[in-house]
């Protein structure tokens, strides 16, 4: 049902484009202009959705024109300029090749960033190769990797692009340290309550070659500015008079922050 609705919308879009082309002077396709009606805005949204899917190809302007031509020919019923049976299977191959190349570029940028900041004041390299940079020493308890913690954090790419922030949501995040990416498990376990640190997370201890598109590219090294607010692991109560354990069952953990979940 979803595919049929999308196809119908694309047909409508192509029809509008065709009408615009025929009504413009010299046969040139007129610019669609800013969407005004609800239908136009919905059709424009289709383009945004498809653009996210096409993001893995890292298209040039000329390549985008080829995609647009294929879309137009397909939805208007024009004769295809290539055999889909031959080139359809190559789509995934091209996507994998483009993703691999972009991932390697991101990894190289990350390696350079790690080398540049390895000797920053307070910097420590973790066992996995991530970088822990203390910004403010805490004075409270230090969590174990088995603990549940409450933190404030901001996540950015190494170019400063922000992709998540608990500060902007107005409340700290709470999650078990064993339920997040390895960089977080190692880094937050080095902190004490009240402390602040920056975690520099290479892709192999973050989101790998796949990333979390469109916000996090494959192979990207991530920066997390973290403030350890509290350790919230429930503590066992003393044994009751009847000799039965009085330990409370731990509450279901809240959803871990999206950029740090495994």
C-alpha positions as CSV (number, residue, x, y, z in Angstrom):
1,X,0.0,0.0,0.0
2,X,2.8,2.4,0.9
3,X,4.6,1.7,-2.4
4,X,1.5,2.2,-4.4
5,X,0.8,5.6,-2.7
6,X,4.4,6.7,-3.3
7,X,4.2,5.6,-7.0
8,X,0.9,7.5,-7.4
9,X,2.5,10.6,-5.9
10,X,5.5,10.3,-8.2
11,X,3.2,10.0,-11.2
12,X,1.4,13.2,-10.1
13,X,4.8,15.0,-9.8
14,X,5.9,13.8,-13.2
15,X,2.6,15.0,-14.8
16,X,3.0,18.4,-13.2
17,X,6.6,18.6,-14.6
18,X,5.4,17.6,-18.0
19,X,2.7,20.2,-18.0
20,X,5.2,22.8,-16.9
21,X,7.6,21.9,-19.7
22,X,4.9,22.1,-22.4
23,X,3.6,25.5,-21.2
24,X,7.0,27.2,-20.9
25,X,8.6,29.1,-23.8
26,X,11.0,27.2,-26.0
27,X,10.0,23.9,-24.5
28,X,12.3,24.4,-21.5
29,X,11.1,23.0,-18.1
30,X,9.9,25.8,-15.9
31,X,11.1,26.0,-12.3
32,X,8.6,24.5,-9.9
33,X,9.0,27.4,-7.5
34,X,8.3,27.3,-3.8
35,X,5.4,24.8,-2.9
36,X,2.2,26.6,-2.0
37,X,-0.7,24.2,-1.7
38,X,-0.8,21.2,0.6
39,X,-0.4,18.8,-2.4
40,X,2.6,20.7,-3.6
41,X,4.2,20.6,-0.2
42,X,3.6,16.9,0.1
43,X,5.1,16.3,-3.4
44,X,8.1,18.4,-2.3
45,X,8.4,16.2,0.8
46,X,8.7,13.1,-1.5
47,X,11.8,14.7,-3.0
48,X,13.3,15.2,0.5
49,X,12.6,11.6,1.4
50,X,14.2,10.3,-1.8
51,X,17.1,12.6,-1.3
52,X,17.9,11.0,2.0
53,X,17.9,7.6,0.3
54,X,20.2,8.9,-2.4
55,X,22.6,10.4,0.1
56,X,24.8,7.3,0.1
57,X,25.7,8.0,-3.6
58,X,27.2,11.4,-2.8
59,X,25.9,12.6,-6.2
60,X,27.5,15.4,-8.2
61,X,25.2,18.0,-9.9
62,X,25.7,16.1,-13.2
63,X,24.9,12.8,-11.7
64,X,21.8,14.2,-10.0
65,X,20.6,15.3,-13.5
66,X,20.9,11.7,-14.7
67,X,18.8,10.4,-11.7
68,X,16.2,13.1,-12.4
69,X,16.0,12.0,-16.1
70,X,15.6,8.4,-15.1
71,X,12.8,9.3,-12.7
72,X,11.0,11.4,-15.3
73,X,11.3,8.8,-18.0
74,X,10.1,6.1,-15.6
75,X,7.0,7.8,-14.3
76,X,5.9,9.3,-17.6
77,X,6.3,6.0,-19.5
78,X,9.1,7.3,-21.8
79,X,11.3,4.7,-23.5
80,X,14.1,3.8,-21.0
81,X,17.6,4.8,-22.2
82,X,19.2,1.8,-20.5
83,X,18.1,-1.8,-19.8
84,X,16.9,-2.0,-16.3
85,X,17.6,-5.7,-16.1
86,X,21.2,-5.0,-16.8
87,X,21.7,-1.8,-14.7
88,X,19.2,-2.3,-11.9
89,X,21.4,-4.9,-10.1
90,X,24.4,-2.5,-10.4
91,X,22.6,0.1,-8.2
92,X,23.6,-1.7,-4.9
93,X,27.1,-2.2,-6.2
94,X,27.5,1.5,-6.9
95,X,26.0,2.4,-3.5
96,X,28.4,0.1,-1.7
97,X,31.4,1.5,-3.6
98,X,30.4,5.1,-2.9
99,X,29.7,4.3,0.8
100,X,33.1,2.5,1.1
101,X,35.0,5.4,-0.4
102,X,33.3,8.0,1.7
103,X,33.8,5.9,4.9
104,X,37.5,5.6,4.2
105,X,37.7,9.4,3.8
106,X,35.9,9.9,7.1
107,X,38.2,7.5,8.9
108,X,41.3,9.3,7.6
109,X,39.9,12.6,8.9
110,X,39.2,10.9,12.2
111,X,42.7,9.5,12.5
112,X,44.2,12.9,11.9
113,X,41.9,14.5,14.5
114,X,42.9,11.8,17.1
115,X,46.6,12.4,16.4
116,X,46.1,16.2,16.7
117,X,44.4,16.0,20.1
118,X,46.1,13.0,21.7
119,X,48.4,15.3,23.7
120,X,45.7,17.8,24.8
121,X,45.6,18.6,28.5
122,X,43.8,15.8,30.4
123,X,43.7,13.5,27.4
124,X,43.9,9.7,27.9
125,X,43.7,6.9,25.3
126,X,41.2,4.2,26.3
127,X,41.8,0.5,25.8
128,X,39.9,0.5,22.5
129,X,41.6,3.5,21.0
130,X,39.1,6.2,21.9
131,X,40.2,9.5,23.4
132,X,39.0,10.6,26.9
133,X,39.7,14.3,27.6
134,X,38.8,15.4,31.1
135,X,37.4,18.9,31.2
136,X,36.3,19.1,34.8
137,X,37.1,16.6,37.6
138,X,34.1,15.3,39.4
139,X,34.0,14.8,43.2
140,X,31.3,12.1,43.5
141,X,31.1,8.4,43.0
142,X,32.6,6.7,39.9
143,X,30.3,4.3,38.0
144,X,31.1,0.7,37.1
145,X,30.4,-0.5,33.6
146,X,27.4,-2.4,35.0
147,X,25.8,0.8,36.4
148,X,23.0,2.9,35.1
149,X,23.9,6.6,34.8
150,X,22.3,9.9,34.2
151,X,24.1,12.3,31.9
152,X,23.9,15.5,29.9
153,X,25.7,15.4,26.6
154,X,26.1,17.0,23.2
155,X,27.2,15.0,20.1
156,X,29.0,16.6,17.1
157,X,31.0,15.5,14.1
158,X,34.6,16.6,14.1
159,X,33.7,19.6,11.9
160,X,31.4,20.9,14.6
161,X,28.1,19.7,13.1
162,X,25.8,18.9,16.0
163,X,23.6,15.8,15.7
164,X,22.1,15.4,19.2
165,X,21.9,17.2,22.5
166,X,20.2,16.4,25.8
167,X,20.7,20.0,26.7
168,X,18.4,21.1,23.9
169,X,15.8,18.5,25.0
170,X,15.9,20.1,28.5
171,X,16.6,16.9,30.5
172,X,19.5,14.5,31.0
173,X,19.5,11.0,29.5
174,X,19.5,7.9,31.6
175,X,20.8,4.5,30.4
176,X,22.8,1.4,31.4
177,X,26.5,1.8,30.5
178,X,26.5,-1.7,28.9
179,X,23.7,-0.7,26.5
180,X,25.6,2.0,24.7
181,X,28.5,2.2,22.2
182,X,31.9,1.0,23.5
183,X,33.4,4.5,23.5
184,X,30.7,5.6,26.0
185,X,31.0,2.5,28.1
186,X,34.7,3.1,28.5
187,X,34.7,6.9,28.7
188,X,31.8,7.4,31.2
189,X,33.2,4.7,33.5
190,X,36.3,6.9,33.9
191,X,34.3,9.9,35.2
192,X,33.0,10.8,38.6
193,X,29.6,12.4,39.4
194,X,29.9,16.1,38.7
195,X,32.6,15.7,36.2
196,X,32.7,16.7,32.6
197,X,34.7,15.2,29.7
198,X,34.9,15.0,26.0
199,X,34.9,11.6,24.3
200,X,36.5,11.3,20.9
201,X,35.0,8.2,19.4
202,X,36.5,6.5,16.3
203,X,34.0,4.8,14.1
204,X,35.1,1.3,15.1
205,X,33.9,2.0,18.7
206,X,30.9,4.1,17.5
207,X,28.8,3.4,14.5
208,X,31.2,1.7,12.1
209,X,31.2,1.9,8.3
210,X,27.4,2.2,8.2
211,X,27.0,5.3,10.4
212,X,23.6,6.6,11.2
213,X,22.6,8.5,8.0
214,X,21.7,11.2,7.4
215,X,23.1,12.7,10.6
216,X,26.2,10.5,11.1
217,X,28.2,9.4,8.0
218,X,29.7,6.0,7.8
219,X,33.3,5.9,9.2
220,X,32.8,9.2,11.1
221,X,34.7,10.0,14.3
222,X,32.3,11.5,16.8
223,X,32.8,14.0,19.7
224,X,30.6,13.8,22.8
225,X,30.8,16.5,25.5
226,X,29.5,14.6,28.5
227,X,28.5,15.7,32.0
228,X,28.0,12.8,34.6
229,X,24.9,14.0,36.6
230,X,24.3,10.9,38.7
231,X,24.5,7.1,39.1
232,X,21.0,5.7,39.3
233,X,21.5,2.0,39.6
234,X,19.0,0.7,42.3
235,X,20.8,-0.4,45.4
236,X,19.9,-3.7,47.2
237,X,17.9,-3.3,50.4
238,X,18.9,-5.2,53.6
239,X,17.5,-8.8,54.0
240,X,14.0,-8.8,55.5
241,X,13.1,-10.3,58.8
242,X,11.7,-13.4,57.2
243,X,15.1,-14.0,55.6
244,X,13.9,-13.1,52.1
245,X,16.0,-10.8,50.0
246,X,14.7,-7.3,50.1
247,X,16.2,-6.2,46.8
248,X,14.0,-4.1,44.6
249,X,13.6,-5.1,41.0
250,X,15.4,-2.5,38.9
251,X,13.1,-0.2,37.0
252,X,13.0,-0.6,33.2
253,X,15.8,1.7,31.9
254,X,14.8,4.7,29.8
255,X,15.6,4.7,26.2
256,X,19.3,5.4,25.7
257,X,20.3,8.5,23.7
258,X,20.1,7.7,20.0
259,X,23.7,8.6,19.1
260,X,25.2,6.4,21.8
261,X,23.1,3.3,21.6
262,X,24.6,0.1,20.1
